[in-house]
Amino acid sequence: GAEVERTVLLGDFNCTPWSPLFRDLLATTGMRDSARGFDLSPTWASRWLPFGLKIDHILVGRAIAVTDHSIGDEVGSDHFPVVADLQF
């Protein structure tokens, strides 16, 4: 509906953009991944894995334009900040 078109949903989703569950969420809600066309860098760095995973996301409704998206520097967490510039 119209409410979803102006909605922002963000957080630690514990799944990558390539997960079938993530794709189902996008399909069900009609929201978009703000990282699409921008940065797909890891947002979580595990000390047990040799690489990180992108599991923190900002999803936006269709009425919201994403003008920039990036992953911030370390802030003392095992997660990196996700930063998006949005136009409503």
N, C-alpha and C positions, 0 to 999 in steps of 0.2 A: 504494500500500500504506500500511500504518500508519506507516512511516518518513516518508513525504512529509507526512502530516498534521501532524507536529511539526517541519517543516523551514522554515528561513528562508534565502532566497537573495537576495543584494543586490549591487549594483554598478552600473557603467556598462554598460548594455546596448546603447548606440549605436542605439536605436530608440525611438520614441514609443509610448505606450499604444495608439495608433490603427493601428500597423503590423500587417499580417497575420502577420508573424513573431512579434511579441509575443503576439498572440491565439492563435497555434498553440502557443507555449510554455505559456501558461496552460491551454489545452485538453489538451495532452499530459500535463502534470504534475499537473493538478488544483489547482494553487496559485492564490492570489488576489493581486491588486495591492493593497498596503496603502494606496495613495492613494485607492482607490475610496470615494467619499462624503466625501472630505476635500479636500485641496489639490492642484490640477493645475498649480501654478505651474512655470515653467521651472526646470530644474536645471543647464542649461548655457547660457552666454552667449557667443556667437561675436562677435568683433570685426568679422566680415565680413557678418553678418546684422543686420537692424534689430530682431530679436527673439530670444528664447531658445527652447530646446526642452527638453521633459521627456524625458530619456534615461537618467536614473539612477533606479533602482527598488529597492524592497524587496518581495519576494514572500513570502507566508506560506502555510503549509499550513492545512487546514480546522480543525485543533484549536487554532489560535492566534487569539485575538481582538485586533483592532486598536482601541485606545482613543483614539489620537490620531495625527495625521500632519501634518507641516509641512516646509517648506523653510527651512533656516537662512540666516543672513547670510553675506556674503562672508568667505572665510577665506584669500584669497590664491591661489586657483585659478580656472580658468575654469569649474569645476563648483561648485555650491552643495551644502552638506550636506543630506542627506535624513534626517529624524528621525521615528521611529515609536515609539510606546509600545505594547508588546505584552504580552499576558497568555497564559501557557502553562498 
